[in-house]
Amino acid sequence: MQELLGRIAALDPQASLSLRVIACFDELIVGNVNTRGLLGAAASLAGCDAGFCQELPPRALRVTAKGALVADGPPCPTSAVTSEGITVWLDRTGPAHANDAIILERLALAVRVRHGRGRRDLESRRELGLLVDGTVPVEERSLAAARLNLVSGARYRIVAAPLFAVWESHPTGAEDVVATPFGPVHALVVPHDHEPVAATPSGTGLAARVENLHRSFSTAVVALRLCEPPRIPSVQADRYGGLVGLLADAPTDTDLPDVDSLDQVMTHVWGPTTLDALVRAGSVRQASRLAGVHHSTLQARLDAVTELMGFDPFDGIGRTRLGIAYLIWRLRNSRVLDLPAPTYSDSKTR
C-alpha cells in the first residue's frame, strides 16, 4: 500500500491523504502506542478533539489536537464509531471533513487492538512520556528508563517526527506519541552513535544519559521545528551545539524586538532566501553566491535588512543577533507539524 502513495498522490491527492491516515495508524499499532497517544494522533489528523469511552471497566478520555487532555465539559461528537463496548468520536464543529470517516475507522481499530486480550496491563505503561518529562523527579525517570531496558550510564538520543513522517527505515527502540505545546510527536529512542534516522521530516536531539533524556527530547523537538521539507528534510541538534539548548528553553511568547523586525524583512519576496544566505555566509560575495544573485543585488538587500533591523548583520555582534533572531523566527513560523500536502512523499509514509 505504501509503495502506491507516490503514484496515487499524482492522480488523487485526497485518496493519498486517506492512505496516509491508514499508514499512520498502522505504525501506531505496531509501536504499541497507548490510548491517549492514539486519540492525540486522531485529533491532530482531524484538527479537532477526539474522544474514547468504554463500558467495562467504565472509562472516558478526550484529547485535543495538540495532545492535551480535556479536563471537563461534555463532548459534542458529530460522528462516532462503537464496537465491542468501545466508542470513539470526533468533536467536530460544523460538517464532517473528507477524512473524518477513515480517521474514526482506523482509530476504532487501533483502540480495539490496544485493549485486546493480553494487552490491558500495558495501558498503564507510559514510561517514555515520563522519561522525556523534565518535571518528573529524576528517580521516577530512572525507573522508567530501566523498564524500557535503557542502560544506566549509556547515552541515547531522541528522534522526534510528525505523525505523517516519511520513514525510509524504522529503527527498533522505545517509542510512543508524546504531547508537546506544538502538537503530538512520535518520539523514538536510539543509541547516541546510531546512524542518522531516515525519516522526513525529523529532528534528532543531543546525546544524553537516561536521567537527562528530557533534554534530548526538547532539543529534538527544536530540531524538528527547524525542518523545512523538502529543502531541509531533517535536522541534527548537534549542528547548533549549545545554542539548541537555549532555543529549547526560550519561552515562546518572549518579546524579542529583533524577531519582530525580522517579520518586516520576511514580507519581501527575497527575504527568506536572503536571510538564509546572510546567516550562512562570511561576506557579501559569498552570500550573493548562496542566494544566486549578483553581489550588487545582495548588497542592496543587505542595506534594506540593515535599515529594517537597525544594525549591520556583518558588524561584530550583529552577526550573532541576526543568527539567533533568524532561528527563533523559523521556530515561530514552523509548519512542519501541520498536516502536510502530499507533495514531497513518494515512498513510505507514516
C-alpha positions in Angstrom: 0.0 0.0 0.0 2.7 2.5 1.0 4.5 2.0 -2.3 1.4 3.2 -4.1 1.3 6.6 -2.3 3.5 8.4 -4.7 1.6 7.4 -7.8 -1.8 7.9 -6.1 -0.8 11.4 -5.0 -0.4 12.5 -8.6 -3.8 11.2 -9.6 -5.9 11.8 -6.5 -4.4 13.9 -3.6 -7.4 13.2 -1.4 -7.1 9.5 -1.8 -3.4 9.8 -0.9 -4.3 11.6 2.3 -6.7 8.7 3.2 -3.9 6.2 2.7 -1.6 8.3 4.9 -4.2 8.0 7.7 -4.2 4.3 7.3 -0.4 4.1 7.2 -0.2 6.4 10.3 -2.4 4.2 12.4 -0.6 1.0 11.1 2.6 2.5 12.5 0.9 3.5 15.8 -0.4 0.0 16.3 3.0 -1.6 15.6 4.5 0.9 18.0 2.1 -0.2 20.8 1.1 3.4 21.3 -1.3 4.0 24.3 -4.9 5.2 24.1 -4.0 8.8 24.8 -1.4 8.7 22.0 -3.9 7.2 19.6 -6.5 9.9 20.4 -3.9 12.6 20.1 -3.0 11.2 16.7 -6.6 11.2 15.6 -7.2 14.7 16.9 -4.1 16.0 15.2 -5.1 14.5 11.9 -8.7 15.7 12.2 -7.9 19.1 13.6 -10.4 18.7 16.5 -10.8 16.9 19.8 -11.0 13.1 19.8 -12.7 11.0 22.4 -13.0 7.5 23.7 -15.1 5.7 26.2 -15.7 2.0 27.2 -18.4 0.2 29.2 -16.3 -2.2 31.3 -14.5 -1.0 33.2 -16.1 2.4 32.8 -13.6 4.9 31.4 -13.6 8.0 29.2 -10.9 10.1 27.7 -10.8 13.2 25.4 -7.7 14.7 23.8 -7.1 17.9 21.9 -5.4 18.3 18.6 -2.2 19.2 20.5 -2.3 16.1 22.6 -3.6 17.7 25.8 -6.3 16.1 27.9 -9.7 17.8 28.0 -10.3 18.2 31.7 -14.0 19.0 31.7 -17.0 19.8 29.6 -19.4 17.4 27.8 -18.3 16.0 24.5 -20.1 17.2 21.4 -19.5 14.3 18.9 -20.7 14.8 15.4 -19.7 11.3 14.5 -18.9 8.2 16.5 -18.0 4.5 16.0 -18.9 1.9 18.5 -17.6 -1.7 18.6 -17.1 -4.3 21.3 -18.1 -1.9 24.0 -15.7 0.8 22.9 -16.8 4.1 21.4 -14.6 6.7 19.7 -15.6 10.0 18.3 -14.5 13.4 16.9 -15.7 16.6 18.4 -16.2 18.3 15.1 -17.8 21.7 14.9 -19.7 22.0 11.6 -19.9 19.5 8.8 -17.6 16.5 8.7 -14.3 16.8 6.8 -13.3 14.5 4.0 -11.1 12.1 6.0 -13.2 12.0 9.3 -14.7 8.7 8.5 -11.4 7.0 7.7 -9.8 8.5 10.8 -12.6 7.2 13.0 -12.4 3.8 11.4 -8.7 3.4 12.0 -8.9 5.0 15.5 -11.6 2.4 16.4 -9.5 -0.4 15.1 -6.3 0.8 16.9 -8.1 1.3 20.2 -9.6 -2.2 20.0 -6.2 -3.7 19.3 -4.8 -1.7 22.2 -7.4 -3.0 24.6 -7.3 -6.6 23.2 -6.7 -9.7 25.3 -3.2 -9.8 26.9 -2.5 -6.1 26.4 -4.7 -4.4 29.1 -1.8 -4.4 31.5 0.2 -2.3 29.1 -2.3 0.5 29.1 -0.8 2.0 32.3 2.7 2.0 30.9 3.8 5.4 29.9 7.5 5.2 30.6 8.6 7.1 27.5 6.3 10.0 28.4 7.7 10.0 31.9 11.3 9.7 30.7 11.1 12.9 28.5 9.2 15.0 31.0 11.7 17.2 32.9 9.1 17.9 35.6 9.1 14.3 36.7 11.5 13.6 39.6 14.8 12.0 38.3 14.2 8.9 40.4 11.0 8.2 38.5 12.6 8.9 35.2 15.4 6.5 36.0 12.9 3.8 36.9 11.1 4.4 33.7 14.3 4.1 31.8 15.0 0.7 33.4 11.6 -0.5 32.5 12.4 0.4 28.9 15.6 -1.6 29.1 17.8 1.5 28.7 21.2 1.1 30.3 22.2 3.5 33.1 25.3 5.4 32.2 24.8 4.8 28.5 24.0 7.7 26.2 21.0 7.9 23.8 19.2 10.4 21.5 15.6 11.1 21.0 14.3 11.3 17.4 11.2 13.4 17.0 8.9 13.2 14.0 5.4 14.2 13.0 2.7 11.6 12.7 3.0 11.8 8.9 6.8 11.5 8.6 8.1 9.6 5.7 10.2 6.7 7.0 12.7 5.0 4.7 13.7 2.7 7.6 12.3 2.4 11.2 14.9 1.7 13.9 13.9 -0.6 16.8 13.7 1.2 20.1 11.4 2.6 22.7 8.8 4.8 21.1 5.5 6.5 21.7 3.4 9.5 20.8 4.2 12.4 23.2 2.3 15.6 23.7 4.2 18.9 23.2 3.0 22.5 23.2 3.2 22.3 19.4 1.2 19.1 18.9 1.8 15.4 19.4 5.1 14.0 18.0 6.4 10.5 17.6 9.3 10.1 19.9 11.9 7.3 19.3 15.0 6.4 21.4 18.2 5.4 19.6 21.8 4.9 20.8 23.9 8.1 20.7 26.1 6.7 17.9 23.1 5.5 15.8 23.4 6.5 12.1 21.1 9.3 11.1 17.5 8.1 11.1 16.0 8.2 7.6 12.7 9.9 8.4 11.4 13.1 6.7 10.9 15.4 8.4 12.6 14.5 11.7 14.7 16.1 14.4 17.4 14.3 16.3 18.3 15.6 19.8 21.6 15.9 21.6 23.1 12.8 23.2 22.3 12.4 26.9 22.3 9.9 29.7 18.9 8.4 30.6 18.4 10.9 33.5 18.8 13.7 31.0 16.9 12.4 28.1 14.2 15.1 28.6 16.9 17.5 27.3 17.5 15.3 24.3 13.7 15.3 23.6 13.4 19.1 23.9 16.3 19.7 21.5 14.9 17.0 19.2 11.6 19.0 19.0 13.6 22.2 18.3 15.5 20.4 15.5 12.2 19.0 14.1 10.7 22.5 14.1 13.7 23.8 12.1 13.0 21.3 9.3 11.6 22.8 6.0 10.9 19.8 3.7 11.9 19.2 1.0 14.8 21.8 1.3 15.7 20.7 4.9 14.2 17.2 5.4 15.8 16.5 8.7 17.9 18.4 11.3 20.5 17.2 13.8 20.6 19.2 17.0 24.4 18.7 17.1 24.6 21.2 14.2 23.7 24.0 16.6 25.7 22.9 19.6 24.8 24.6 22.9 22.6 27.1 21.0 19.9 24.5 20.5 19.5 24.2 24.3 19.0 27.9 24.6 16.3 27.7 21.9 14.6 24.9 23.7 14.5 26.8 26.9 13.3 30.1 25.4 9.7 30.9 26.2 7.6 31.0 23.0 5.9 34.3 24.0 9.1 36.2 24.8 9.1 39.8 23.4 12.1 39.9 21.1 12.4 43.1 19.0 15.0 41.6 16.6 12.5 38.8 15.7 9.7 41.4 15.3 12.0 43.4 12.9 12.7 40.2 11.0 9.0 39.9 10.4 9.3 43.0 8.3 12.2 41.7 6.3 10.3 38.5 5.6 7.5 40.4 3.9 9.8 40.9 1.0 9.7 38.2 -1.6 13.5 37.9 -1.4 13.5 37.9 2.4 13.8 34.2 3.3 16.5 33.3 0.8 18.5 36.4 1.5 18.4 35.9 5.3 19.4 32.3 4.9 22.4 33.3 2.8 23.4 36.1 5.2 23.4 33.8 8.2 25.5 31.2 6.4 27.9 33.4 4.6 31.0 35.2 5.7 30.9 38.0 3.1 28.6 39.8 0.8 30.0 38.0 -2.2 29.6 34.6 -0.6 26.1 35.5 0.4 25.3 36.5 -3.2 26.5 33.1 -4.5 24.4 31.3 -1.9 21.4 33.4 -2.8 22.0 33.1 -6.5 22.1 36.8 -7.3 24.6 39.4 -8.3 26.7 40.8 -5.4 25.3 44.3 -6.1 21.8 43.0 -5.7 22.7 41.3 -2.5 24.3 44.5 -1.2 21.1 46.4 -1.9 19.2 43.8 0.0 21.7 43.9 2.9 21.2 47.7 3.1 17.5 47.1 3.3 17.9 44.5 6.0 20.3 46.8 8.0 17.7 49.6 7.8 14.9 47.4 8.9 16.8 45.6 11.7 18.6 48.7 13.0 22.1 47.1 12.9 24.6 45.7 10.3 24.4 41.9 10.2 28.1 41.7 9.2 29.3 44.0 12.0 30.5 42.2 15.1 27.7 41.2 17.4 25.3 41.9 14.7 26.0 38.6 13.1 25.1 36.8 16.3 21.9 38.9 16.8 20.8 38.1 13.2 21.5 34.4 13.5 19.6 34.0 16.8 16.7 36.1 15.5 16.5 34.1 12.3 16.4 30.8 14.2 13.7 32.0 16.5 11.7 33.4 13.6 11.9 30.0 11.9 10.7 28.3 15.1 7.8 30.7 15.5 6.8 30.2 11.9 7.4 26.5 11.6 4.7 24.5 9.9 6.4 21.1 10.0 3.8 19.7 12.4 0.9 20.8 10.3 -0.9 18.2 8.2 1.2 18.1 5.0 0.1 18.2 1.5 1.2 15.1 -0.5 3.9 16.9 -2.4 7.2 15.5 -1.1 6.3 11.9 -0.1 6.9 9.4 -2.8 7.9 6.4 -0.8 6.9 5.1 2.7 4.6 7.3 4.8 3.7 7.2 8.5 
